[in-house]
């Protein structure tokens, strides 16, 4: 069994979740059950699926959960674009968040490649 806490991509995605929770606290109340909730669910799904995949018995199963995490990262990226377009996050925050989500996507992809070589 793998220890998900040892994976840098899990650590980075966990930190992203904490940042998004902090930033989304500032969103208007009317967005609480819409974009705020969806953004939080999408970003939380990234480290959650990495964690779940680590608990699986085979590389094939782990890869499956990395695919789900990658999809959630793409969903998070879109929702951040939407938040930027709706002026829910400022330019500085959005640039940093886009850099982080793209770095996470790259790390997931590289981990998938590494696993598929075995």
N, C-alpha and C positions, 0 to 999 in steps of 0.2 A: 504494500500500500504506500502510495506517495503522500508526502506531507505538503499540502497546498501552501502552507505558510512560507516554505522555502523557495517558492517560485517568485522571481522578481515580477513577473507579469501579474501575479495575484496581488502582490504588495502594492504595485502601481495602481491597479484597478480598485483596490480597497481604498487607497488614498483619494482617488477620483470620486468615489462614492461619498466620502466624508466632505469633500469640497462641494460637490453638487448639492448635498443636503444643506450645507451652510448657505450657499448662494440662493438656493430655491426658497429658503425661509423668507427672503426679501420679495418674492413674487407677490402680486396682488392676491387678496383673499379669494376673488372670483376664479382664480386659476388653481386653487387648492385641489379640486377634484378632477381637474383636466390635465393640463400640461405638467403641473408640478408632480402629480401622482404618476403620470406616465414616464416622465424623465427619471424620477427616482426608481421606479420599477425597472426600467431599461438598464440604467447604470448598475443597479444592484445585481442584476442578472449576470453581469460579467464575472465578478469574483465568485458568485454563487455557483455558476456552472463550472468554473475551473475547480472549485472545491469539490463539487459532486463528482466530476470526472476523476479526480485524484483518488476517490474512494472506490472506483471501479476496478475490476480485476484485470482487464486487458488494455493494451494500447489502442485497440480498435474502439473500445467504449470511451476511453479517455479522449480520443480524437473526436468522437461524436459530440461530447460535451464542449470541447474547444470550438467546434463548429457553431454550436449554439451561442457560446460566449462571443464569438466573432460577429454573429448576427446581431446580438444585443449591443455590441460596440458600434456597429453601423447604425442601429436604431438610435442610440444615444447621440451619435454625431448629427443625425438629421434633427433630432429634437433640440439640440444645441443651436443648430442653424435657425430653426423656427424661433427659438427664444431670442436669438440675436435680431432676427427680422421683426419681431414683435417688441423690440426694445426692452426685453425683460432682463437682459444681461448687458453690461457695458462692453465696449470694444476691448479693453485690456483683459477682462476676464474671459471673453470669448476667444481671443487669440491664444491665451494660455490653455484653456480647456480643449481647443481644437488640437493644439500641439500634443497634449497629453493623451487624448483619445486616439490620435493617429499613431503615437508611439506604442500604445497598448495594442492596437490592431496589428502593428508590425510584429510585436513580440509574440502575440498569439499565433500569427502566421508562421513565424520562425519555429516556435515550439511544435506546431503541427508538422512542419517539415522534418524536424529532428525525430519526432515520434514515428513518423511514417518510414524513416530509414531503417528502423529496427525490425 
